[in-house]
Amino acid sequence: MKKILLLAILLIVTVVLYFGNNNGWFKGKHGERRDFAVTDTAAIDKIFMADKGGKKILLEKVGGEWKVNGKYDANQGWLKQLFETIYKVKVKNPVPKNALNAVIKNLSSEHIKVEIYTHNELNKTYYVGGSTQDLHGTYMWIENSDVPFICEIPGWEGFLQPRYNLNEMTWRSRKVFGINPDEISEVKIIYRDAQKKGFTILQEKGNVVLKTLDGIPQNNIDTIMVKYYLNLFKEVHAEAFGMVFKEENSDSIRNSQYWCRIEVKHGDKLETLNIHQRKVNERTKQQFDMKGNELNIDTERYYAYKNNSHDAMLIQDYVFANFFRSIEDFSKKKK
């Protein structure tokens, strides 16, 4: 009887040791965790990232749209890249034993903490550190794991920390207008420049009317050209935010007379864009006109303020040139 009991105890111990080794029961308090990836990215509704220096980014889905720190629409390109990272990140290698203490020390002092929420609940938390010496791996540590790992995105060379960017302006969408042209009821373009004549476009049930700013309807207009113009509002982006040069003051520019004002009504919304000419500076590419005369006004870029915001946008003439039409541009050309 004693022999049977002893054999039973040995069998139980053997089973416990076998499963314990396979599941990391004896490697520390929690064992090893390698499950960095979140495969159901459609369920993600919030991502919080922060470093020990106080920089923070909160990406949150509000009403079906992603917001940055509760203030701005999120940049879709950066969102796509982050979601790809969250979905594909995998353990590449364990940290070599001879480097483990140094890696743990560095990760503890310098990291980006990442919290991922699905269905309004915390799914997982991990810490993103620096790169390996060959720049092909990233030290990462998932919460409740006794050890960190070297992680990667299979098939992609590089380290991952830059994808967890903590710059608010980087995450902010650069979209200036994103309006369905069929929903536009009115567009008004106003110039300070007397050489350009502003206009109003009215649209109702697909029919368009072109008027002067005084309200005089125009005949013989090219309706295709007018509808093409409305289509410009479908998607257009700024180059950057906050790029006011040191010799200029953003509030002074904002409070000065605009060069061009764009007003567009759609549904119950009115969106405005005040566009200001920009002085030539040392970074302006075109410093002289065709006759060799020195330019005072930058012909390639403008400052712009959306909906009376205090945030200066930098916009390119290359992108916005088609918006700067005169009323005569919509007249039918004589054959």
C-alpha positions in Angstrom: 0.0 0.0 0.0 2.9 2.3 0.9 4.5 1.5 -2.4 1.4 2.4 -4.4 1.0 5.7 -2.4 4.7 6.5 -3.1 4.3 5.8 -6.8 1.2 8.0 -6.9 3.1 10.9 -5.3 6.0 10.5 -7.7 3.6 10.5 -10.6 1.9 13.7 -9.4 5.3 15.4 -8.9 6.4 14.3 -12.3 3.2 15.7 -13.9 3.6 19.0 -12.0 7.2 19.4 -13.0 6.4 18.6 -16.6 3.6 21.1 -16.9 5.4 23.6 -14.7 8.5 23.6 -17.0 6.4 24.0 -20.1 4.3 26.8 -18.7 7.1 28.7 -17.0 5.8 28.0 -13.5 9.3 27.8 -12.0 11.0 30.6 -13.9 9.8 33.4 -11.6 6.6 34.8 -10.3 4.8 34.9 -13.6 7.0 33.0 -16.1 7.6 34.1 -19.6 4.9 35.9 -21.7 5.3 36.3 -25.4 1.8 37.4 -26.4 2.6 41.0 -27.5 0.3 41.0 -30.5 -3.4 41.8 -30.6 -4.9 39.9 -33.5 -8.4 41.4 -33.3 -7.4 45.0 -34.0 -11.0 45.8 -35.0 -11.9 45.5 -31.3 -9.3 48.1 -30.2 -11.0 51.3 -29.0 -8.2 53.0 -27.1 -4.4 53.1 -27.0 -2.5 55.0 -24.4 1.3 55.6 -24.7 3.6 57.5 -22.4 7.3 57.8 -21.4 8.9 58.6 -18.1 9.5 62.2 -19.2 5.9 63.1 -19.2 5.0 62.8 -22.9 1.6 61.2 -23.4 -0.5 60.2 -26.4 -4.1 59.0 -26.0 -5.7 57.6 -29.1 -9.4 57.0 -28.6 -12.3 56.0 -30.9 -15.1 58.6 -30.4 -18.2 58.3 -32.4 -16.5 56.0 -34.9 -13.6 58.5 -35.4 -10.1 58.3 -33.8 -9.1 61.3 -31.8 -5.7 62.4 -30.4 -5.6 63.5 -26.8 -9.3 64.4 -27.1 -8.5 67.4 -29.3 -7.7 66.4 -32.9 -8.6 64.0 -35.6 -5.9 61.3 -35.8 -3.6 60.9 -38.7 -4.8 57.9 -40.7 -1.4 57.0 -42.0 0.2 56.8 -38.5 -2.8 54.9 -37.2 -2.5 52.3 -39.9 1.2 51.9 -39.2 0.5 51.5 -35.4 -2.2 49.0 -35.9 0.0 47.0 -38.2 2.7 47.0 -35.5 0.2 45.9 -32.8 -1.1 43.1 -35.0 2.3 41.8 -36.3 4.7 42.3 -33.5 6.3 39.0 -32.5 9.2 37.7 -30.3 12.3 37.3 -32.4 14.7 36.0 -29.8 15.1 35.8 -26.1 17.5 38.3 -24.6 21.0 36.7 -24.2 21.7 35.8 -20.6 24.9 37.8 -20.5 22.9 40.9 -21.5 19.7 40.3 -19.5 20.5 42.4 -16.5 21.6 45.4 -18.6 18.5 45.2 -20.8 16.2 45.0 -17.8 18.0 48.0 -16.2 17.7 50.1 -19.4 14.0 49.1 -20.0 13.2 50.0 -16.4 14.6 53.5 -16.8 13.8 54.3 -20.5 10.8 53.0 -22.2 7.5 53.8 -23.8 4.6 52.3 -21.9 1.8 51.0 -24.2 -1.7 50.2 -23.0 -4.1 48.6 -25.5 -7.9 48.5 -24.7 -10.5 46.4 -26.5 -14.2 46.7 -25.8 -13.4 49.5 -23.3 -11.3 47.1 -21.2 -7.5 46.9 -20.8 -6.3 44.1 -23.0 -2.6 44.2 -22.4 0.3 46.5 -21.3 3.8 46.3 -22.6 7.0 48.4 -22.6 8.9 49.3 -25.7 12.7 49.9 -25.2 15.6 50.6 -27.5 17.0 48.7 -30.4 19.5 45.9 -30.6 23.0 46.7 -31.9 22.1 45.6 -35.4 18.9 47.8 -35.4 16.9 44.7 -36.5 15.3 44.1 -33.1 13.6 46.0 -30.3 13.7 45.2 -26.6 10.2 44.8 -25.2 8.7 43.6 -22.0 5.1 42.6 -21.5 3.5 43.1 -18.2 3.4 40.0 -16.0 6.4 38.4 -17.7 9.5 37.7 -15.7 11.8 38.5 -18.6 11.9 40.9 -21.6 12.4 39.8 -25.2 13.8 41.0 -28.5 10.8 41.7 -30.8 10.3 42.4 -34.5 7.8 42.6 -37.3 8.6 39.5 -39.5 9.8 40.6 -42.9 10.4 44.2 -41.9 13.9 45.5 -41.1 14.3 48.1 -38.4 13.4 48.8 -34.8 9.9 49.5 -33.5 10.1 52.3 -31.0 9.6 55.1 -33.6 6.2 53.6 -34.5 5.1 54.4 -30.9 5.5 58.1 -31.5 4.7 60.5 -28.7 4.6 63.8 -30.7 1.1 65.1 -30.7 1.6 67.1 -33.9 2.8 63.9 -35.7 -0.5 62.1 -34.7 -2.7 65.0 -35.6 -4.4 64.6 -39.0 -3.3 67.1 -41.7 -6.6 66.9 -43.5 -7.9 70.4 -44.1 -11.1 69.5 -45.9 -12.8 66.1 -46.2 -16.3 66.8 -47.5 -18.5 64.8 -49.7 -19.0 67.2 -52.7 -22.6 66.2 -53.1 -23.4 67.5 -49.6 -22.0 71.0 -50.3 -24.7 73.6 -50.4 -22.5 76.7 -50.8 -18.9 77.8 -51.4 -17.7 81.3 -51.1 -14.2 82.5 -52.2 -13.1 86.0 -51.1 -9.8 87.7 -52.1 -8.1 90.7 -50.7 -6.1 90.8 -54.0 -8.0 93.0 -56.4 -6.6 91.1 -59.4 -8.6 88.0 -58.5 -12.4 88.2 -58.4 -14.2 86.1 -55.7 -17.4 84.2 -56.3 -20.2 82.1 -54.7 -21.2 78.6 -55.8 -24.6 77.4 -54.8 -25.7 73.8 -55.1 -29.1 72.2 -54.7 -30.0 68.7 -55.8 -27.1 68.5 -58.1 -27.8 71.8 -59.8 -25.2 74.5 -59.5 -25.4 78.3 -59.7 -22.4 80.7 -59.9 -22.8 84.2 -58.5 -20.6 87.2 -57.9 -20.0 88.1 -54.3 -22.7 90.8 -54.8 -25.2 88.0 -55.6 -25.4 88.5 -59.4 -26.0 85.2 -61.2 -23.6 84.3 -64.0 -24.7 82.9 -67.3 -22.8 80.7 -69.8 -20.9 78.9 -67.1 -19.1 75.6 -67.5 -21.0 73.4 -65.0 -18.5 70.6 -65.4 -15.8 73.0 -64.2 -17.9 74.1 -61.3 -18.6 70.5 -60.2 -14.9 69.7 -60.6 -14.2 72.6 -58.2 -16.6 71.3 -55.6 -14.9 67.9 -55.9 -11.6 69.5 -54.6 -13.1 69.6 -51.1 -13.3 65.8 -51.0 -9.8 65.5 -49.5 -7.0 68.0 -49.2 -4.2 68.2 -46.7 -1.8 70.7 -45.1 1.9 70.2 -45.2 2.4 70.7 -41.5 1.2 72.5 -38.4 2.9 75.1 -36.3 5.6 75.9 -38.9 5.7 79.6 -38.2 9.3 80.9 -38.5 11.1 82.7 -35.6 10.8 86.1 -37.2 7.0 85.9 -37.4 4.3 85.7 -34.8 1.4 83.3 -35.3 -1.2 85.4 -33.6 -0.1 88.5 -35.5 -0.5 86.6 -38.8 -3.9 85.3 -37.8 -5.2 88.7 -36.8 -3.9 90.4 -40.0 -6.0 90.6 -43.2 -6.1 87.3 -45.0 -5.1 87.1 -48.7 -7.9 84.6 -49.4 -10.8 83.2 -47.4 -12.7 80.0 -48.2 -16.1 79.3 -46.8 -17.9 76.1 -47.4 -21.3 75.0 -46.1 -22.4 71.4 -46.0 -25.3 70.1 -44.0 -25.6 72.3 -40.9 -21.8 73.0 -40.8 -19.8 76.0 -41.9 -16.1 75.5 -42.4 -13.7 78.4 -43.0 -10.1 78.7 -44.0 -8.2 82.0 -43.8 -5.1 81.9 -46.0 -2.3 84.4 -45.5 0.7 85.1 -47.7 4.1 84.2 -46.3 7.3 86.2 -46.4 10.3 84.8 -48.2 12.8 83.4 -45.7 16.1 81.5 -45.9 14.2 78.2 -46.5 12.1 79.5 -49.4 13.2 77.7 -52.6 12.2 80.5 -55.0 14.0 83.7 -54.0 13.7 85.6 -57.3 11.2 86.1 -60.1 11.7 85.3 -63.8 13.3 88.8 -64.3 15.8 88.2 -61.5 14.1 90.5 -59.0 14.2 89.5 -55.4 10.8 88.2 -54.1 9.2 89.4 -50.8 6.3 86.9 -50.9 6.7 83.1 -50.9 5.0 81.8 -54.0 5.2 78.2 -52.9 3.6 78.2 -49.4 1.0 80.0 -47.3 -0.1 80.1 -43.7 -3.7 79.1 -43.1 -6.1 79.0 -40.1 -9.1 76.7 -40.0 -12.3 77.7 -38.3 -10.6 80.7 -36.5 -8.2 78.3 -34.8 -5.0 79.7 -33.3 -3.0 76.8 -34.9 -1.1 77.8 -38.0 -1.1 75.4 -40.9 1.5 75.4 -43.6 -0.1 74.7 -47.0 1.5 74.3 -50.4 0.5 76.3 -53.5 1.1 73.0 -55.4 -1.9 71.5 -53.5 -4.1 74.5 -53.2 -3.6 76.3 -56.5 -6.8 74.9 -58.0 -8.8 76.5 -55.1 -7.5 79.9 -56.0 -9.8 80.4 -59.0 -11.4 83.7 -60.2 -15.0 83.9 -61.3 -13.9 84.2 -65.0 -12.4 80.7 -64.8 -15.9 79.1 -64.8 -17.1 80.7 -68.1 -17.5 78.5 -71.1 -14.6 78.9 -73.5 -15.5 80.2 -77.0 -14.9 77.7 -79.7 
